[in-house]
Amino acid sequence: MKITIFYLLLVFISLPLLALSVEKKVYIVYFGEHDGKKTLLEIENTHHSYLNSVKESHEDARSSLLYSYKNSINGFAAKLTPDEASKLSKMKEVVSVIPSHGKYRSQTTRSWDFVGLNDHSWNRAQMGDDLLLNAQYGKNQIIGVVDSGVWPESASFSDVGMDPVPKTWKGICQEGVAFNKSHCNRKIIGARYYVKGFYNVFGAVKPSEDYLSPRDADGHGSHTASTATGRQVPNAAALGGIAIGIASGGAPMARLAVYKACWAMPGKPKSDGNTCMDEDVLAAIDDAIGDGVDILSLSIGFNEHSPLDQDVIAIGSLHAASKNILTVCSAGNGGPSPASLANIAPWVITVAASGIDRQFSSPVLLGNGMKIQGYSISPYAMNQMYPLVYARDVARLGVPQYLATQCQPDTLDPYKVNGKIVLCFIGQGRNVDKGIEVSKAGGVGLILANNQDNGNTIFYDSHFISATGVGYDGAVTILQYIYSTAYPTARIFPVQSVSYTPAPFMAGYSSRGPNHVDAHILKPDITAPGLQILAAWSEASSPTKLPYDRRSTKFNLYSGTSMSCPHVSGVAALLRAVHPNWSISAIKSALMTTASVTDNLNNPIQDYTGNPATPFVFGSGHFQPIKASDPGLVYDISYDDYLHYLCTINPGLLNKVNAKINCPNQLTSPLNLNYPSFVIPNLYGPVTVTRTVTNVFDGQSRYEFSWNLPQGVSILVSPTVLVFDHVGQSFSFTMTIFPANDYSVRNQYVFGWYMWSDGRHLVSSPFAVFLP
């Protein structure tokens, strides 16, 4: 009997402990759109009532709530057990319960000249009027940047000469660590931070790693914000005076709203990137919509492929689209792997990354007089010849050759390295760490060589010693020289900015298609400069973001689709200023249909391999801001069009956003979304694509259709001539694509273009077809 009582007591004691041990995760409980009839307090109380219905106490319900989304998005984020989440998902009013997937990742002197926004572009002569002046430099456009915060003291965010804050602005300046209301001004008109999702997973923000405020401890947020809307800053330069010039954002007089949702990962170097939790990002987007931004810029992306109804950026940006707010996103840095794209929703602009016509040259002079081209952003000069050695030949005793070849930590023998330049190969570990190893062993310089797989791809690193990077061919030449003489010597020349052709060229890291969610939508949409872009930086960070790097800089060179995204965000703000009545889809269409697919040698844009790139890499091409201000025709898409598109591709997301839309019984193909580009995933027989163009040019015009067809494809078009007599007039046309009698091209994607031209405007769009 005593034993039975003991076990019963044990069971009763264990039950509460078991309940407590059930893991709680963050879920986003989603109701769709607000009906506009409730106050913010009433909305929050409604959300609490749902939590109360599944929680054991009011206190538990209150403590579990992270965010109540109250502006455009109707929902809340809360810590729930799987059972509680299941109960909520079965309630009639709840359209979806989305588990937090984890983390998003955060993915300029010459670049604006290169794309024609300033007076020194390679193609300025053919680009027309001054977009910056016509747009008043983006005056009173508001760009919301969701990122790692801002360094408000940067000259890029000065408000000197700016008008008072627009009266339409509804945002706030949220105070926190090292950030108060005085840090907002007429440039930074709003600043908020979102940390509840991060706190739930990682705990409190450590003061040594980040600021619990909108202040940027990383650099990424300041860089992206200033690229989009930074003021013009003369004599800006990276560490060592590299890339000196006028740093500027695309829309230097636009206003900046900061939404910090990305945080330093605990216990890891900043160079590993930030982490941005789903629920924090969605809260930032919801507030940005309510605050009244015109453009949303997100240089972040999820590493995993998620359907649209599980993608909070897709959900949030669709709500933004309902308010005519344009969302611009980075394509991701998952290249060159195919189908590696992030942010593929058709209502966002997905931006790839490409290089510009500037490189940072740092050649190597060999003792035999031969000069090998090298590239670097190392600020340290070398003014004489030094002995040259190959890392493999100066390894510590017992170190495997493959480790020494890559200059891995503790692999080099100081007695053999002291006072010498060391040739190392790229491989495991950070490139900067290889320079550290050479320096630690007493070396005076580093030549970092590409392996055969990397070829002649350019890598830039801010080393701590004199250093340069060479391509594989150059490395072979250097090795041949080393073994041809008893006393090889070399000198690394100081870094110089030099012009480069061909440009633009696609960055190898830029993510590429095909689209893994809806194969009919061609992504990315466009490419923009994203390689070694100079922009504002956090002075709490360092050029490399490594923990042992104690250097500080006001401006930094950085690469990624994170850098290309704000280029387009800034230009989108200019276009909105010039054309205030355009829809966000018209702006997007104008950017896409005026993009260039050739470089400054008038050849097809190359991929990192040196071969011609495809629309799965650059989308519609490299953006041309001034041409985009006068596109002639646009492919317009309404918010309702997007909702009807969801009927065909993702009814689940449609129900989440707007359950009032009734899908037609006869669903049309997703190919018929009025998108400028398109993809036919499998061409077995004739496929008809319908498009509608709208005239935005002030005057009468006559457009003729033309095409550039790939091998294995034929086309029939009706009509082939469109005559417009007023602005706003629209015409539809059909294109029937069918396989040609050519069986030499099979089991691959082929690419073509279709165009409308009136002699002044060329409205060009790519398409892709898979020939089975």
C-alpha positions in Angstrom: 0.0 0.0 0.0 2.8 2.4 0.9 4.6 1.6 -2.3 1.4 2.3 -4.3 0.9 5.6 -2.5 4.5 6.5 -3.2 4.2 5.8 -7.0 0.9 7.8 -7.1 2.6 10.7 -5.4 5.5 10.5 -7.8 3.1 10.6 -10.8 1.3 13.6 -9.4 4.6 15.4 -8.8 5.9 14.5 -12.2 2.9 15.7 -14.2 3.6 19.4 -13.7 7.3 18.8 -14.4 6.4 17.0 -17.6 4.2 19.9 -18.6 6.9 22.4 -18.0 9.4 20.3 -20.0 7.3 20.3 -23.2 9.3 22.4 -25.5 7.8 25.7 -26.4 8.5 27.2 -29.8 7.6 30.4 -31.4 4.6 30.3 -33.8 3.1 33.0 -35.8 -0.7 32.9 -35.6 -2.1 34.5 -38.7 -5.6 35.9 -39.3 -5.0 37.7 -42.7 -5.8 41.4 -43.1 -7.3 43.8 -40.6 -10.8 45.0 -41.3 -10.0 48.5 -40.2 -12.8 48.5 -37.6 -10.8 48.0 -34.4 -8.3 50.2 -32.5 -4.8 48.9 -31.9 -5.7 48.2 -28.2 -8.7 46.2 -29.3 -6.6 44.2 -31.7 -4.1 43.4 -29.0 -6.8 42.4 -26.6 -8.3 40.1 -29.2 -5.0 38.4 -29.7 -4.7 37.9 -25.9 -8.1 36.3 -25.8 -7.0 33.6 -28.3 -3.9 32.9 -26.1 -6.1 32.8 -23.0 -8.2 30.1 -24.6 -5.3 27.7 -24.9 -3.1 28.7 -21.9 -3.6 27.7 -18.3 -3.5 31.2 -16.9 -3.7 34.8 -17.9 -0.2 35.3 -16.7 1.1 32.5 -19.0 -0.8 34.0 -21.9 0.7 37.5 -21.3 4.2 36.2 -20.9 4.0 34.0 -24.0 3.1 36.8 -26.4 6.1 38.2 -28.3 4.4 40.4 -30.9 0.9 41.6 -31.8 0.9 42.5 -35.4 -1.6 45.4 -35.6 -1.0 47.6 -38.7 -1.6 45.7 -41.9 -0.8 42.2 -40.9 -3.4 40.7 -38.5 -1.7 38.1 -36.2 0.6 37.5 -33.3 3.8 35.7 -32.5 3.8 33.7 -29.2 5.6 30.8 -27.5 3.4 27.8 -27.8 3.6 24.1 -27.2 2.8 22.0 -30.3 -0.5 21.1 -28.7 -1.4 24.7 -28.2 -0.4 25.6 -31.7 -2.6 22.7 -33.0 -5.6 24.0 -31.0 -5.3 27.5 -32.4 -4.9 26.2 -36.0 -8.3 24.5 -35.7 -10.1 27.7 -34.7 -12.4 29.1 -37.4 -10.9 32.6 -37.4 -7.3 31.4 -37.6 -6.2 31.0 -41.2 -2.7 29.7 -40.4 -0.3 28.9 -37.7 3.3 29.2 -39.0 6.2 27.8 -37.0 9.2 30.1 -36.8 11.6 28.5 -39.2 14.6 29.9 -37.4 16.8 32.5 -38.9 17.2 34.7 -41.9 20.7 35.8 -42.7 22.0 39.1 -43.8 23.3 38.2 -47.2 29.5 54.0 -53.1 32.0 55.9 -55.1 32.1 54.3 -58.5 28.9 52.2 -58.7 26.5 55.1 -59.3 28.7 56.5 -62.0 28.8 53.1 -63.6 25.0 52.7 -63.8 24.6 56.2 -65.3 23.2 58.1 -62.3 26.0 60.6 -62.2 27.8 62.4 -65.1 30.6 59.9 -65.9 28.9 56.7 -67.0 30.2 54.6 -69.9 26.8 54.8 -71.4 25.6 58.2 -70.2 25.4 59.7 -73.7 22.5 57.4 -74.6 20.6 57.6 -71.3 18.8 60.9 -71.6 17.8 63.4 -68.9 19.2 63.8 -65.3 17.1 61.5 -63.1 18.6 62.7 -59.9 17.6 66.3 -60.6 14.1 65.4 -61.9 13.5 63.4 -58.7 15.0 66.1 -56.5 17.5 63.4 -55.3 14.6 61.4 -53.8 13.3 64.3 -51.7 10.7 63.1 -49.1 10.6 59.5 -50.3 10.9 57.2 -47.3 13.0 54.1 -47.5 12.6 51.6 -44.7 15.6 49.3 -44.2 15.2 46.1 -42.3 18.7 45.1 -41.2 21.2 45.3 -38.3 20.6 49.0 -37.4 22.5 52.2 -38.2 25.6 54.1 -37.1 23.9 57.5 -36.8 27.1 59.6 -36.5 28.2 58.7 -40.1 28.3 61.6 -42.4 26.1 59.5 -44.8 23.2 60.2 -42.4 23.7 63.9 -41.9 20.5 66.0 -42.2 22.2 69.3 -43.1 20.0 71.2 -45.6 17.1 68.8 -45.4 13.5 69.9 -44.9 11.4 69.1 -41.8 10.1 65.5 -41.5 7.1 64.8 -43.7 3.8 65.3 -41.9 2.6 61.9 -43.2 5.3 60.1 -41.2 3.8 58.1 -38.3 7.0 56.3 -37.0 8.9 56.7 -33.8 12.5 57.0 -32.6 12.9 54.1 -30.1 15.6 54.7 -27.5 18.0 52.0 -26.2 21.6 51.3 -25.4 23.8 54.1 -26.9 20.9 55.4 -28.9 18.4 58.2 -27.9 16.0 60.5 -29.7 18.8 62.9 -30.6 20.2 60.3 -32.9 17.1 60.6 -35.2 17.0 63.7 -37.3 15.6 64.9 -40.6 17.5 62.1 -42.4 17.0 59.2 -40.0 13.3 60.0 -39.3 12.6 56.8 -37.5 14.3 53.9 -35.7 13.0 50.8 -34.0 14.4 47.4 -32.9 12.9 43.9 -32.6 14.6 41.4 -30.3 11.9 39.2 -28.8 12.3 36.4 -31.2 16.1 36.5 -30.8 15.7 36.6 -27.0 13.5 33.6 -27.0 16.2 31.5 -28.8 19.5 33.0 -27.6 18.7 34.9 -24.5 19.6 38.4 -23.7 21.7 40.4 -26.1 25.3 40.6 -24.8 26.6 44.1 -24.5 30.0 42.9 -25.8 28.4 41.7 -29.0 25.6 44.1 -29.9 23.6 47.1 -28.8 20.1 46.6 -27.5 18.9 49.5 -29.6 18.7 50.6 -33.3 22.5 51.2 -33.2 24.5 49.1 -35.6 27.4 47.1 -34.1 28.0 45.1 -37.2 28.3 47.4 -40.2 25.9 45.6 -42.6 22.9 47.7 -41.8 24.7 51.0 -42.1 26.2 49.9 -45.4 22.9 48.9 -47.0 21.1 52.0 -45.6 23.7 54.4 -47.0 23.9 52.6 -50.3 20.1 53.2 -50.7 19.8 56.7 -49.3 23.2 58.0 -47.9 24.1 61.7 -48.4 26.9 62.6 -50.7 30.2 62.5 -48.7 33.4 63.7 -50.5 36.7 62.1 -49.9 35.2 58.9 -48.5 37.5 55.9 -48.6 38.1 52.5 -47.2 40.9 51.7 -44.8 44.2 53.0 -46.2 42.6 55.5 -48.5 41.4 52.8 -51.0 38.5 53.7 -53.4 38.6 57.4 -52.4 35.8 59.4 -53.9 32.3 60.8 -53.3 30.2 58.2 -51.4 26.5 58.5 -52.0 23.3 56.6 -51.9 21.0 56.3 -54.9 18.5 58.7 -53.4 20.6 61.0 -51.2 17.7 63.3 -50.2 15.3 60.5 -49.3 14.4 59.8 -45.7 15.6 56.7 -43.8 13.6 54.6 -41.5 15.6 52.0 -39.6 14.1 48.7 -38.5 16.7 46.6 -36.6 15.7 42.9 -36.7 19.1 41.3 -37.2 21.5 40.6 -34.4 25.0 39.3 -33.7 25.1 35.5 -33.3 26.1 34.8 -29.7 29.6 33.4 -29.3 30.5 33.8 -33.0 32.5 36.4 -34.9 30.6 39.1 -36.7 32.1 37.8 -39.9 29.7 34.8 -39.7 26.8 37.2 -40.3 23.8 38.3 -38.4 20.7 36.3 -37.5 17.2 37.6 -38.1 14.3 35.7 -36.6 11.0 35.3 -38.6 8.8 36.9 -36.0 11.2 39.9 -35.5 11.3 40.5 -39.3 7.5 40.3 -39.7 7.1 42.7 -36.8 9.5 45.1 -38.5 7.6 44.9 -41.8 4.3 45.4 -40.1 5.5 48.5 -38.3 7.1 49.9 -41.5 3.7 49.6 -43.3 2.0 51.4 -40.4 4.7 54.1 -40.2 4.3 55.0 -43.9 7.4 54.0 -45.8 7.4 54.2 -49.6 10.1 51.6 -50.2 11.1 48.5 -48.1 14.7 47.3 -48.6 15.6 43.9 -47.2 19.1 42.6 -47.7 18.3 39.4 -45.9 17.1 36.0 -46.9 16.3 32.5 -45.6 18.8 29.8 -46.3 16.2 27.1 -46.8 13.6 26.9 -49.5 10.2 27.7 -48.1 6.8 27.8 -49.8 5.3 31.3 -50.0 2.8 30.6 -47.2 5.7 29.8 -44.9 7.9 32.7 -45.9 7.3 35.8 -43.7 9.0 38.2 -46.1 6.7 37.0 -48.9 3.7 37.4 -46.5 4.8 40.8 -45.2 5.7 42.2 -48.6 2.3 41.1 -50.0 0.7 43.2 -47.3 3.0 46.0 -48.2 1.9 45.7 -51.8 -1.7 46.2 -50.8 -0.6 49.7 -49.6 1.4 50.3 -52.8 4.7 49.9 -50.9 7.4 48.4 -53.1 9.7 45.7 -51.5 13.2 45.2 -52.8 15.1 42.1 -51.7 18.5 40.5 -52.2 18.6 37.3 -54.3 20.9 35.5 -51.9 24.6 34.5 -51.9 24.1 30.8 -52.7 25.6 30.9 -56.2 26.8 29.4 -58.4 24.4 26.5 -57.4 21.2 26.4 -59.5 17.8 27.0 -57.8 19.5 28.7 -54.9 17.4 31.9 -54.9 15.9 33.6 -51.9 12.9 36.0 -51.9 11.2 34.7 -55.1 7.7 36.2 -54.5 6.5 37.9 -57.8 5.5 41.1 -55.9 9.0 41.8 -54.7 12.0 42.8 -56.8 14.7 40.1 -56.5 18.2 41.5 -57.1 21.3 39.6 -58.2 24.8 41.0 -57.8 27.4 42.0 -60.5 30.7 43.7 -60.7 31.4 47.2 -62.0 34.2 48.7 -64.1 36.5 49.3 -61.2 39.1 46.9 -59.8 41.7 47.3 -57.1 45.0 46.3 -58.8 48.0 45.1 -56.8 50.4 43.3 -59.2 53.3 41.1 -58.3 56.7 41.9 -59.8 58.9 38.8 -60.0 62.7 38.8 -59.9 62.9 37.9 -63.6 61.0 41.1 -64.5 57.7 39.5 -65.1 54.6 41.2 -63.7 51.6 39.1 -62.6 48.2 40.8 -62.2 46.9 40.7 -58.7 44.0 42.3 -56.8 43.8 43.5 -53.2 42.3 46.0 -50.7 45.2 45.5 -48.3 46.2 49.0 -47.1 49.9 48.1 -46.5 52.5 49.0 -49.0 55.7 47.3 -50.0 58.5 49.3 -51.6 61.3 46.8 -52.3 62.0 43.2 -53.4 61.9 40.4 -50.9 62.7 36.7 -51.0 59.8 34.6 -52.3 58.8 31.1 -51.1 56.0 28.6 -51.6 54.2 27.7 -48.4 54.5 24.0 -49.0 58.3 24.3 -48.9 58.4 26.3 -45.6 56.1 24.1 -43.5 56.8 23.0 -39.9 58.2 19.6 -39.5 55.4 16.9 -39.7 52.7 19.3 -41.1 50.8 17.7 -44.0 51.6 19.4 -47.3 48.0 20.2 -48.1 47.6 22.2 -44.9 50.8 24.1 -45.3 49.9 24.9 -49.0 46.8 26.7 -47.7 48.7 28.4 -44.8 46.5 26.9 -42.2 47.2 28.0 -38.6 50.5 26.8 -37.1 51.7 25.3 -40.3 54.6 27.6 -41.3 58.1 27.4 -39.9 59.3 30.9 -38.7 62.9 30.1 -39.4 62.1 29.5 -43.1 59.5 32.3 -43.5 61.0 35.3 -41.7 61.4 38.3 -43.9 59.9 36.6 -47.0 56.8 36.8 -49.2 54.8 33.5 -49.1 52.7 32.0 -51.9 49.6 30.3 -50.4 46.6 28.7 -52.1 43.0 29.4 -51.2 41.3 26.6 -49.4 39.9 25.8 -45.9 39.5 28.8 -43.5 39.3 32.5 -44.0 41.6 34.2 -46.4 42.5 36.8 -43.8 43.7 34.1 -41.5 46.2 32.9 -44.0 47.8 36.3 -43.9 47.8 36.1 -40.1 49.7 32.9 -40.3 52.3 34.3 -42.6 52.7 37.4 -40.4 52.9 35.3 -37.2 55.8 33.3 -38.8 57.6 36.5 -39.6 56.6 36.9 -43.3 56.4 40.3 -44.9 53.8 39.6 -47.6 51.2 37.2 -48.9 50.4 36.1 -52.4 47.0 34.3 -52.2 46.5 32.1 -55.2 43.3 30.7 -56.6 43.0 26.9 -57.0 42.0 25.5 -60.4 38.3 25.4 -59.4 38.3 29.1 -58.6 40.1 30.0 -61.8 40.5 33.7 -62.2 37.7 34.8 -59.8 38.7 37.8 -57.9 38.7 37.7 -54.1 39.3 40.9 -52.0 40.3 40.8 -48.4 41.5 43.5 -46.0 44.7 41.7 -44.8 46.9 42.8 -41.9 50.1 42.6 -44.1 51.0 43.5 -47.6 49.0 41.0 -49.7 47.4 40.4 -53.1 45.3 37.7 -54.8 46.2 36.1 -58.1 44.3 33.8 -60.4 45.2 30.2 -61.0 47.1 30.9 -64.2 49.1 33.6 -62.5 49.8 31.2 -59.6 51.2 28.6 -62.0 53.5 31.2 -63.5 54.8 32.2 -60.1 55.4 28.6 -59.1 57.3 28.0 -62.3 59.5 31.0 -61.5 60.1 29.9 -57.9 61.5 26.6 -59.1 63.5 28.1 -62.0 66.0 30.0 -59.8 68.0 29.5 -56.6 67.0 32.9 -55.1 63.4 33.9 -56.2 62.3 37.4 -55.2 59.2 39.4 -55.6 57.5 42.7 -54.7 53.7 43.4 -54.1 52.8 46.8 -55.6 50.5 49.1 -53.6 46.8 49.0 -54.4 45.5 51.3 -57.1 41.9 51.7 -58.5 41.9 50.9 -62.2 39.2 50.7 -64.8 38.1 47.2 -65.8 36.6 45.6 -68.8 34.4 43.8 -69.5 31.8 45.1 -67.0 29.3 44.4 -65.7 30.0 40.8 -65.0 28.1 38.4 -62.7 29.4 37.5 -59.3 29.9 33.8 -58.7 28.2 34.0 -55.3 25.0 35.5 -56.7 22.1 33.1 -56.3 20.4 31.9 -59.5 17.3 30.3 -60.9 15.3 28.4 -61.8 12.6 29.5 -59.3 12.1 26.6 -56.8 8.6 27.7 -55.7 6.9 28.6 -59.0 8.9 27.6 -62.0 6.8 29.9 -64.3 8.2 33.1 -62.6 11.6 34.0 -63.9 13.9 35.0 -61.0 16.0 37.0 -60.2 14.4 40.0 -61.7 17.5 42.2 -62.3 21.1 42.6 -61.4 22.9 45.6 -59.8 26.4 46.4 -58.4 27.2 44.1 -55.5 31.0 43.6 -55.6 33.3 45.8 -53.5 30.8 48.6 -52.8 32.0 51.5 -50.7 29.5 52.7 -48.1 29.1 53.7 -44.5 30.3 51.4 -41.8 29.8 51.0 -38.0 32.7 52.2 -36.0 32.0 49.5 -33.5 33.0 47.0 -36.1 36.1 46.4 -38.2 36.8 46.0 -41.9 36.9 42.2 -41.6 34.4 41.9 -38.7 36.8 39.4 -37.1 37.3 39.5 -33.3 41.1 40.1 -33.5 40.7 43.0 -36.0 41.0 46.2 -33.9 41.0 48.5 -36.9 38.1 50.9 -37.4 36.9 52.7 -40.5 34.0 55.1 -41.3 33.5 53.5 -44.8 34.1 50.0 -45.9 34.2 47.9 -49.1 31.8 45.0 -48.9 30.3 42.5 -51.4 27.1 40.5 -51.7 23.6 40.7 -53.0 23.0 42.6 -49.8 24.9 45.4 -51.5 23.0 45.2 -54.9 19.6 45.2 -53.3 19.8 48.8 -51.9 21.1 50.1 -55.2 17.7 49.2 -56.7 15.9 50.4 -53.6 17.5 53.9 -54.0 16.6 54.0 -57.7 13.0 52.8 -57.0 12.7 55.8 -54.7 13.8 58.2 -57.5 11.3 56.6 -59.9 8.6 57.0 -57.4 9.5 60.7 -56.9 9.4 61.3 -60.7 6.3 59.2 -61.3 4.2 59.5 -58.1 1.1 58.0 -59.8 2.8 54.8 -60.9 2.0 51.5 -59.2 4.8 49.5 -57.6 4.5 47.0 -60.5 5.0 49.8 -63.0 8.2 50.8 -61.3 9.3 47.2 -61.3 8.4 46.7 -65.0 10.3 49.9 -65.9 13.4 48.7 -64.2 13.2 45.2 -65.8 12.3 46.2 -69.4 15.0 48.8 -69.7 17.8 46.7 -68.3 20.9 46.0 -70.3 22.2 42.5 -71.2 25.5 43.7 -72.7 28.7 44.9 -71.1 30.8 48.0 -71.8 32.4 46.2 -74.7 28.9 45.6 -76.2 29.2 41.8 -75.6 26.8 39.6 -73.7 27.2 40.0 -69.9 29.6 37.2 -68.7 29.2 34.9 -65.7 32.1 34.4 -63.3 33.4 31.6 -65.6 33.9 34.0 -68.5 31.0 32.4 -70.4 27.8 34.3 -71.3 25.4 34.5 -68.3 21.7 33.7 -68.7 18.5 35.2 -67.3 18.6 32.6 -64.5 21.7 34.6 -63.4 21.0 38.2 -64.2 17.2 38.2 -64.7 16.2 40.9 -67.2 19.7 42.3 -67.1 21.8 45.1 -65.5 19.6 47.9 -64.3 19.8 51.3 -66.1 18.2 54.0 -63.8 17.8 56.8 -66.3 16.3 54.6 -69.0 13.9 53.2 -66.4 12.5 56.7 -65.9 11.2 56.6 -69.4 10.3 53.0 -70.3 7.6 53.8 -72.9 5.4 50.8 -71.9 4.9 49.0 -68.6 3.5 45.6 -67.6 1.2 46.6 -64.8 -0.1 44.2 -62.1 -2.7 45.1 -59.5 -2.9 43.8 -56.0 -6.0 41.8 -56.9 -4.0 40.3 -59.8 -1.5 38.9 -57.3 -4.3 37.5 -55.2 -5.8 35.8 -58.3 -2.4 34.5 -59.2 -2.3 32.9 -55.7 -5.5 31.0 -56.7 -3.4 29.0 -59.1 -0.1 28.7 -57.2 -0.8 28.9 -53.5 -4.4 29.1 -52.3 -3.1 28.7 -48.7 -1.3 32.1 -48.8 -4.3 33.7 -50.5 -6.5 32.6 -47.6 -4.0 34.0 -45.1 -3.9 37.4 -46.8 -7.4 37.9 -48.0 -10.0 35.3 -47.5 -12.7 37.4 -49.2 -11.3 36.8 -52.7 -13.2 34.1 -54.5 -11.1 32.0 -56.9 -12.7 31.4 -60.3 -13.9 27.8 -61.0 -11.8 27.8 -64.1 -8.2 28.6 -63.0 -5.9 30.2 -65.5 -2.2 29.3 -65.8 0.2 31.2 -63.6 1.9 32.0 -66.9 -0.8 34.7 -67.4 0.3 36.9 -64.5 1.2 40.1 -66.3 4.9 39.7 -65.5 7.4 41.1 -67.9 9.4 37.9 -68.1 8.2 34.3 -68.0 9.3 30.6 -67.9 7.7 27.6 -69.6 8.9 24.7 -67.4 8.2 22.0 -70.0 7.4 22.7 -73.7 5.6 19.6 -75.0 3.3 21.4 -77.3 2.0 24.9 -78.1 1.7 27.2 -75.0 -0.1 30.6 -75.2 1.1 33.5 -73.0 -1.1 36.6 -72.7 0.4 40.0 -71.7 -1.0 43.6 -71.5 1.2 46.7 -71.9 0.2 50.2 -70.8 1.5 53.4 -72.4 3.3 55.7 -70.0 4.9 58.0 -72.6 3.4 61.4 -73.2 2.5 61.3 -76.9 1.4 59.1 -79.8 3.5 56.1 -80.6 3.5 53.0 -82.8 5.2 49.9 -81.4 6.4 46.9 -83.4 7.1 43.5 -82.0 10.4 41.6 -82.5 12.1 38.7 -80.8 15.3 36.9 -80.3 14.4 33.2 -80.3 16.6 30.4 -78.9 17.3 27.2 -80.9 14.5 24.7 -80.7 11.6 27.2 -80.2 9.2 28.9 -82.6 6.7 31.7 -81.9 3.4 33.2 -83.2 2.4 36.7 -82.0 -0.9 38.6 -82.3 -1.0 41.5 -82.9 2.5 42.5 -83.9 1.8 46.3 -84.0 0.3 48.4 -81.3 -0.7 52.1 -81.8 -1.2 54.3 -78.8 -2.6 57.8 -78.8 -2.7 58.7 -75.1 -1.1 58.0 -71.7 -2.7 55.1 -69.8 -3.9 53.3 -72.9 -3.5 49.5 -72.7 -3.4 46.8 -75.3 -3.2 43.0 -74.9 -1.3 40.6 -77.1 -0.6 36.9 -77.2 2.5 34.8 -77.8 2.2 31.2 -78.7 5.4 29.3 -78.1 5.8 25.8 -79.6 8.7 23.4 -80.2 10.5 23.8 -83.5 11.4 20.8 -85.6 14.9 20.8 -84.1 15.8 17.9 -81.9 19.5 18.9 -81.4 18.5 20.9 -78.2 16.8 18.8 -75.6 16.7 18.3 -71.8 17.8 21.8 -71.0 16.6 25.4 -70.6 17.0 27.8 -73.5 16.6 31.5 -73.3 15.2 34.2 -75.6 13.9 37.8 -75.6 10.8 39.5 -76.9 10.7 43.3 -77.5 8.4 46.2 -78.4 10.0 49.2 -80.0 8.8 52.6 -81.2 12.2 53.7 -82.3 12.8 55.7 -79.1 12.0 53.0 -76.5 13.0 49.4 -76.5 10.8 47.4 -74.1 12.7 44.1 -73.7 11.9 41.0 -71.7 13.5 37.6 -71.3 11.9 34.2 -71.3 13.1 30.7 -70.6 11.8 27.4 -72.0 12.7 23.9 -70.9 12.8 21.6 -73.9 12.2 18.0 -72.6 
